[in-house]
């Protein structure tokens, strides 16, 4: 049985994606901060609610 993989892993495994692009994706992936991403999502949602009301 083949296990599903996240898009990030599928891109890295793809022979069609140039290695230079893969390296850039690896760097971006290493710099991701889930806590900061969640904070930004919450801030943007609050801003949207303010615009709506």
Backbone atoms as SQL, in Angstrom:
CREATE TABLE atoms (id INTEGER PRIMARY KEY, chain TEXT, resi INTEGER, resn TEXT, atom TEXT, x REAL, y REAL, z REAL);
INSERT INTO atoms VALUES
  (1, 'A', 1, 'UNK', 'N', 0.841, -1.187, 0.000),
  (2, 'A', 1, 'UNK', 'CA', 0.000, 0.000, 0.000),
  (3, 'A', 1, 'UNK', 'C', 0.881, 1.243, 0.000),
  (4, 'A', 2, 'UNK', 'N', 0.558, 2.180, -0.867),
  (5, 'A', 2, 'UNK', 'CA', 1.306, 3.433, -0.955),
  (6, 'A', 2, 'UNK', 'C', 0.696, 4.423, 0.025),
  (7, 'A', 3, 'UNK', 'N', 1.556, 5.001, 0.859),
  (8, 'A', 3, 'UNK', 'CA', 1.089, 5.992, 1.832),
  (9, 'A', 3, 'UNK', 'C', 1.029, 7.366, 1.165),
  (10, 'A', 4, 'UNK', 'N', -0.029, 8.126, 1.433),
  (11, 'A', 4, 'UNK', 'CA', -0.113, 9.478, 0.888),
  (12, 'A', 4, 'UNK', 'C', 0.971, 10.360, 1.508),
  (13, 'A', 5, 'UNK', 'N', 1.481, 11.277, 0.698),
  (14, 'A', 5, 'UNK', 'CA', 2.513, 12.191, 1.177),
  (15, 'A', 5, 'UNK', 'C', 2.027, 13.628, 1.045),
  (16, 'A', 6, 'UNK', 'N', 2.494, 14.487, 1.930),
  (17, 'A', 6, 'UNK', 'CA', 2.129, 15.908, 1.826),
  (18, 'A', 6, 'UNK', 'C', 2.683, 16.497, 0.525),
  (19, 'A', 7, 'UNK', 'N', 2.064, 17.576, 0.046),
  (20, 'A', 7, 'UNK', 'CA', 2.540, 18.206, -1.193),
  (21, 'A', 7, 'UNK', 'C', 4.031, 18.538, -1.160),
  (22, 'A', 8, 'UNK', 'N', 4.529, 19.012, -0.030),
  (23, 'A', 8, 'UNK', 'CA', 5.952, 19.349, 0.081),
  (24, 'A', 8, 'UNK', 'C', 6.827, 18.150, -0.267),
  (25, 'A', 9, 'UNK', 'N', 6.512, 16.994, 0.268),
  (26, 'A', 9, 'UNK', 'CA', 7.301, 15.794, 0.000),
  (27, 'A', 9, 'UNK', 'C', 7.144, 15.328, -1.443),
  (28, 'A', 10, 'UNK', 'N', 5.948, 15.490, -1.996),
  (29, 'A', 10, 'UNK', 'CA', 5.743, 15.097, -3.391),
  (30, 'A', 10, 'UNK', 'C', 6.560, 15.964, -4.324),
  (31, 'A', 11, 'UNK', 'N', 6.631, 17.261, -4.039),
  (32, 'A', 11, 'UNK', 'CA', 7.435, 18.168, -4.869),
  (33, 'A', 11, 'UNK', 'C', 8.904, 17.778, -4.809),
  (34, 'A', 12, 'UNK', 'N', 9.404, 17.523, -3.603),
  (35, 'A', 12, 'UNK', 'CA', 10.816, 17.156, -3.467),
  (36, 'A', 12, 'UNK', 'C', 11.140, 15.838, -4.173),
  (37, 'A', 13, 'UNK', 'N', 10.171, 14.939, -4.268),
  (38, 'A', 13, 'UNK', 'CA', 10.401, 13.652, -4.922),
  (39, 'A', 13, 'UNK', 'C', 10.225, 13.723, -6.439),
  (40, 'A', 14, 'UNK', 'N', 9.674, 14.808, -6.926),
  (41, 'A', 14, 'UNK', 'CA', 9.361, 14.919, -8.346),
  (42, 'A', 14, 'UNK', 'C', 10.613, 15.183, -9.186),
  (43, 'A', 15, 'UNK', 'N', 10.833, 14.380, -10.225),
  (44, 'A', 15, 'UNK', 'CA', 11.978, 14.638, -11.107),
  (45, 'A', 15, 'UNK', 'C', 11.758, 15.849, -12.021),
  (46, 'A', 16, 'UNK', 'N', 10.502, 16.305, -12.141),
  (47, 'A', 16, 'UNK', 'CA', 10.211, 17.456, -13.004),
  (48, 'A', 16, 'UNK', 'C', 10.582, 18.799, -12.373),
  (49, 'A', 17, 'UNK', 'N', 10.747, 18.822, -11.056),
  (50, 'A', 17, 'UNK', 'CA', 11.060, 20.071, -10.357),
  (51, 'A', 17, 'UNK', 'C', 12.579, 20.229, -10.299),
  (52, 'A', 18, 'UNK', 'N', 13.086, 21.363, -10.776),
  (53, 'A', 18, 'UNK', 'CA', 14.545, 21.580, -10.758),
  (54, 'A', 18, 'UNK', 'C', 15.104, 21.583, -9.335),
  (55, 'A', 19, 'UNK', 'N', 16.317, 21.108, -9.196),
  (56, 'A', 19, 'UNK', 'CA', 16.958, 21.020, -7.884),
  (57, 'A', 19, 'UNK', 'C', 17.096, 22.397, -7.226),
  (58, 'A', 20, 'UNK', 'N', 17.330, 23.410, -8.013),
  (59, 'A', 20, 'UNK', 'CA', 17.448, 24.767, -7.466),
  (60, 'A', 20, 'UNK', 'C', 16.149, 25.182, -6.777),
  (61, 'A', 21, 'UNK', 'N', 15.014, 24.851, -7.383),
  (62, 'A', 21, 'UNK', 'CA', 13.708, 25.166, -6.797),
  (63, 'A', 21, 'UNK', 'C', 13.484, 24.355, -5.519),
  (64, 'A', 22, 'UNK', 'N', 13.883, 23.103, -5.547),
  (65, 'A', 22, 'UNK', 'CA', 13.741, 22.248, -4.363),
  (66, 'A', 22, 'UNK', 'C', 14.555, 22.792, -3.197),
  (67, 'A', 23, 'UNK', 'N', 15.754, 23.270, -3.485),
  (68, 'A', 23, 'UNK', 'CA', 16.592, 23.814, -2.412),
  (69, 'A', 23, 'UNK', 'C', 15.945, 25.045, -1.802),
  (70, 'A', 24, 'UNK', 'N', 15.357, 25.891, -2.638),
  (71, 'A', 24, 'UNK', 'CA', 14.670, 27.082, -2.122),
  (72, 'A', 24, 'UNK', 'C', 13.477, 26.683, -1.251),
  (73, 'A', 25, 'UNK', 'N', 12.746, 25.668, -1.674),
  (74, 'A', 25, 'UNK', 'CA', 11.622, 25.179, -0.867),
  (75, 'A', 25, 'UNK', 'C', 12.097, 24.613, 0.471),
  (76, 'A', 26, 'UNK', 'N', 13.206, 23.897, 0.445),
  (77, 'A', 26, 'UNK', 'CA', 13.758, 23.358, 1.699),
  (78, 'A', 26, 'UNK', 'C', 14.098, 24.485, 2.668),
  (79, 'A', 27, 'UNK', 'N', 14.710, 25.545, 2.157),
  (80, 'A', 27, 'UNK', 'CA', 15.071, 26.685, 3.009),
  (81, 'A', 27, 'UNK', 'C', 13.818, 27.338, 3.597),
  (82, 'A', 28, 'UNK', 'N', 12.808, 27.564, 2.749),
  (83, 'A', 28, 'UNK', 'CA', 11.574, 28.171, 3.234),
  (84, 'A', 28, 'UNK', 'C', 10.906, 27.287, 4.282),
  (85, 'A', 29, 'UNK', 'N', 10.906, 25.992, 4.053),
  (86, 'A', 29, 'UNK', 'CA', 10.292, 25.051, 4.984),
  (87, 'A', 29, 'UNK', 'C', 10.981, 25.110, 6.345),
  (88, 'A', 30, 'UNK', 'N', 12.295, 25.208, 6.355),
  (89, 'A', 30, 'UNK', 'CA', 13.047, 25.273, 7.607),
  (90, 'A', 30, 'UNK', 'C', 12.761, 26.550, 8.389),
  (91, 'A', 31, 'UNK', 'N', 12.382, 27.609, 7.672),
  (92, 'A', 31, 'UNK', 'CA', 12.137, 28.900, 8.319),
  (93, 'A', 31, 'UNK', 'C', 10.697, 29.061, 8.812),
  (94, 'A', 32, 'UNK', 'N', 9.818, 28.112, 8.484),
  (95, 'A', 32, 'UNK', 'CA', 8.432, 28.231, 8.921),
  (96, 'A', 32, 'UNK', 'C', 8.329, 28.140, 10.438),
  (97, 'A', 33, 'UNK', 'N', 7.475, 28.982, 10.982),
  (98, 'A', 33, 'UNK', 'CA', 7.248, 29.000, 12.412),
  (99, 'A', 33, 'UNK', 'C', 5.742, 28.853, 12.636),
  (100, 'A', 34, 'UNK', 'N', 5.287, 27.667, 13.020),
  (101, 'A', 34, 'UNK', 'CA', 3.851, 27.428, 13.158),
  (102, 'A', 34, 'UNK', 'C', 3.153, 28.393, 14.110),
  (103, 'A', 35, 'UNK', 'N', 3.817, 28.796, 15.172),
  (104, 'A', 35, 'UNK', 'CA', 3.206, 29.721, 16.131),
  (105, 'A', 35, 'UNK', 'C', 2.972, 31.080, 15.478),
  (106, 'A', 36, 'UNK', 'N', 3.960, 31.561, 14.743),
  (107, 'A', 36, 'UNK', 'CA', 3.809, 32.845, 14.063),
  (108, 'A', 36, 'UNK', 'C', 2.754, 32.767, 12.964),
  (109, 'A', 37, 'UNK', 'N', 2.716, 31.659, 12.244),
  (110, 'A', 37, 'UNK', 'CA', 1.698, 31.496, 11.210),
  (111, 'A', 37, 'UNK', 'C', 0.303, 31.548, 11.812),
  (112, 'A', 38, 'UNK', 'N', 0.091, 30.856, 12.930),
  (113, 'A', 38, 'UNK', 'CA', -1.217, 30.870, 13.595),
  (114, 'A', 38, 'UNK', 'C', -1.565, 32.284, 14.052),
  (115, 'A', 39, 'UNK', 'N', -0.610, 32.998, 14.586),
  (116, 'A', 39, 'UNK', 'CA', -0.848, 34.370, 15.044),
  (117, 'A', 39, 'UNK', 'C', -1.266, 35.265, 13.871),
  (118, 'A', 40, 'UNK', 'N', -0.581, 35.117, 12.740),
  (119, 'A', 40, 'UNK', 'CA', -0.923, 35.924, 11.562),
  (120, 'A', 40, 'UNK', 'C', -2.317, 35.595, 11.058),
  (121, 'A', 41, 'UNK', 'N', -2.676, 34.310, 11.069),
  (122, 'A', 41, 'UNK', 'CA', -4.018, 33.907, 10.641),
  (123, 'A', 41, 'UNK', 'C', -5.062, 34.553, 11.539),
  (124, 'A', 42, 'UNK', 'N', -4.842, 34.493, 12.841),
  (125, 'A', 42, 'UNK', 'CA', -5.799, 35.083, 13.788),
  (126, 'A', 42, 'UNK', 'C', -5.905, 36.597, 13.605),
  (127, 'A', 43, 'UNK', 'N', -4.778, 37.265, 13.403),
  (128, 'A', 43, 'UNK', 'CA', -4.802, 38.712, 13.191),
  (129, 'A', 43, 'UNK', 'C', -5.565, 39.064, 11.919),
  (130, 'A', 44, 'UNK', 'N', -5.337, 38.292, 10.862),
  (131, 'A', 44, 'UNK', 'CA', -6.039, 38.557, 9.605),
  (132, 'A', 44, 'UNK', 'C', -7.534, 38.294, 9.731),
  (133, 'A', 45, 'UNK', 'N', -7.911, 37.255, 10.461),
  (134, 'A', 45, 'UNK', 'CA', -9.329, 36.990, 10.679),
  (135, 'A', 45, 'UNK', 'C', -9.985, 38.111, 11.466),
  (136, 'A', 46, 'UNK', 'N', -9.298, 38.614, 12.486),
  (137, 'A', 46, 'UNK', 'CA', -9.832, 39.739, 13.258),
  (138, 'A', 46, 'UNK', 'C', -10.029, 40.963, 12.375),
  (139, 'A', 47, 'UNK', 'N', -9.067, 41.214, 11.495),
  (140, 'A', 47, 'UNK', 'CA', -9.162, 42.360, 10.594),
  (141, 'A', 47, 'UNK', 'C', -10.355, 42.193, 9.654),
  (142, 'A', 48, 'UNK', 'N', -10.554, 40.987, 9.167),
  (143, 'A', 48, 'UNK', 'CA', -11.707, 40.732, 8.294),
  (144, 'A', 48, 'UNK', 'C', -13.023, 40.955, 9.021),
  (145, 'A', 49, 'UNK', 'N', -13.119, 40.490, 10.264),
  (146, 'A', 49, 'UNK', 'CA', -14.347, 40.691, 11.041),
  (147, 'A', 49, 'UNK', 'C', -14.601, 42.168, 11.293),
  (148, 'A', 50, 'UNK', 'N', -13.531, 42.931, 11.541),
  (149, 'A', 50, 'UNK', 'CA', -13.698, 44.380, 11.737),
  (150, 'A', 50, 'UNK', 'C', -14.215, 45.048, 10.465),
  (151, 'A', 51, 'UNK', 'N', -13.716, 44.622, 9.314),
  (152, 'A', 51, 'UNK', 'CA', -14.177, 45.179, 8.050),
  (153, 'A', 51, 'UNK', 'C', -15.633, 44.819, 7.772),
  (154, 'A', 52, 'UNK', 'N', -16.017, 43.657, 8.173),
  (155, 'A', 52, 'UNK', 'CA', -17.383, 43.168, 7.940),
  (156, 'A', 52, 'UNK', 'C', -18.393, 43.903, 8.800),
  (157, 'A', 53, 'UNK', 'N', -18.008, 44.224, 10.034),
  (158, 'A', 53, 'UNK', 'CA', -18.959, 44.803, 10.968),
  (159, 'A', 53, 'UNK', 'C', -18.901, 46.254, 10.975);
